Amino acid sequence: MEQEQVNSGNIVDFKVLKRLLKFVKPYKGRFYLLVLLTVGLGVAAPLRPLLIQMTLDNEVALGDYRGMVDMIMILIGLLFLQSIIQYSHTYLSGWLGQHIIRDIRTQLYSHLVKLRLKFFDRTPIGRLVTRNISDVETLADVFSEGLAAMVGDLFQLIFILVIMFYTDWKLALVSLSTFPLLLVSTYIFKEKIKVAFNDVRNAVSNLNTFVQEHITGMSIVQIFGSEKREYQKFEEINREHRRANLKSVLYYSVYFPAAEIISAAGIGLLVWFGARGVIHQVDSGITLGMLIAFIMYIQMFFRPIRLIADRFNTLQLGIVSSSRILKLLDNKDHIPDNGHYHPDHIKGEVEFKSVWFAYNERDYVLRDISFHVNPGETIALVGATGAGKSSIINLLNRFYDINRGSILVDGREVREYELANLRSKIGVVLQDVFLFSDSIYKNITLGNPAISEADVMQAAELVGAKKFIERLPGGLHYNVMERGSTLSVGQRQLISFVRAMVYDPRIIVLDEATSSVDTETEEMIQKAIEKMMAGRTSVVIAHRLSTIQKADKIIVLEKGKIVEVGDHETLLAKDGYYTQLHKMQYKEII
């Protein structure tokens, strides 16, 4: 499995921040209120030491009991006001963060469902899950603990410095004498933890990818007895995840005790310098109230500095996650939906004209494919694995766009059709049936409220699925669980038939639709297929040539080219490639 590596980049990427702030626009009123509350917190906190200093040096020193009570009431009022501001700030920042990540996650998911299948062919699903869940969740911290908290800390630091130097510049310099040491240690910690956090994010992404892929493919792991080998791979990835997290824990365990020692040293120097004047009553202008206030100032000042590295790394994680998310949003690898033609009904005429197609734009899997299907006709595509059969139906549905040539439905280019309209006219039944963890009804309608239960049961009766659905507990409301695990292969296939027929498509595409069912179920499905295909254009892919002998036209493909065209009898008479396939298959049966 390819492991993902993402560089952390600059500590603040202003281009990313600018784009991220666009998501704030719908909530700009609350955002401005949050900024105001942040400034209020930065100003309110340093007022407490100032009021305590004034109380000690004036009211207490002069024995003014009444004045002291008044100052205490002012302090209580300030604490109450600060508590209200703190509550409002915390709640509003959390509210803003959650609403923004909801919008980002919605936009990201909406973008994902529009991407080409080619994108999902080469991108691990676990990585996309990480983008939509973990990376988006990290952005909430940017608003609740990153930007807002850093702005508040900055205002508080500035206000404290102004008060300290205005009160006594000598005492301020002594108080801040250990500040350069704290600044250097904070910078070192910031750089170390930035790399560690980036390693953690990479490890989480790799872990998600591995777990998602291997749980989905658990049957393959067990069939080939690969549990021990896969467990060892998991152990290695999990060990890397643990190592990355422990590395960040180590940096925290070293930095915070060191920061506490530096802060305590600053307070010790402050007390030593200031207490001399107070104890010896030297005319230094330093009072007891001033000394106590400065101790409180220095604690308030050093605390945001200790936390600022953590704030920066929260912001850095948000920038990394934002870069990943924005990179995904910038991916324009989607099918252009510029068509405006959306007819209510189509006849079902299909034509391929000199179609060339390659998945990787180099190795063509279809070469100069041309054929015509009249409305109501049935064509069959046969050939060896990799001949290009499935690619033809993928192009008809515009899951991929062709490199050259043209594909027409009712005489109009498929690109002219509105994409949803085109696909609604084509019913597809694939060999690998995917069912969601939901009811049969929801799996058939895919949440379309226009399709009633009566419509579903009518389609189910047509394909012979009604009886088995009615026998299930809850009938249509029976939960099939993840990937339809509570149903048999044949039952899942029948549900896929109902899902295709309930939309009453004019074109039916059957991709190996009966290859995974038993003989009895196949006979039942074959009868349903005949009813289903009546009056509709049908494109059938089948390895079992017995299922396509009644087709109006059989197209034989080899290495992306059409080598033979005709009905069953005509192709057998040619004694060519189709005849060889026919002989080989019936030889196997005999």
Secondary structure, DSSP 8 states (H G I E B T S, - for coil): ----------S--HHHHHHHHGGGGGGHHHHHHHHHHHHHHHHHHHHHHHHHHHIIIIIIHHT-HHHHHHHHHHHHHHHHHHHHHHHHHHHHHHHHHHHHHHHHHHHHHHHHTTB-HHHHHHS-HHHHHHIIIIIHHHHHHIIIIIHHHHHHHHHHHHHHHHHHHHH-HHHHHHHTTTHHHHHHHHHHHHHHHHHHHHHHHHHHHHHHHHHHHHHHTHHHHHHTT-HHHHHHHHHHHHHHHHHHHHHHHHHHHHHHHHHHHHHHHHHHHHHHHHHHHHHTT-SSS--HHHHHHHHHHHHHHHHHHHHHHHHHHHHHHHHHHHHHHHHHHT---B------B--S-----EEEEEEEEESSSSSEEEEEEEEEE-TT-EEEEEESTTSSHHHHHHHHTTSS--SEEEEEETTEEGGGB-HHHHHHTEEEE-SS----SSBHHHHHHTT-TTS-HHHHHHHHHHHT-HHHHHHSTTGGG-B--GGGTTS-HHHHHHHHHHHHHTT--SEEEEESTTTTS-HHHHHHHHHHHHHHHTTSEEEEE-S-GGGGTT-SEEEEEETTEEEEEE-HHHHHHHTSHHHHHHHHHHHHH-
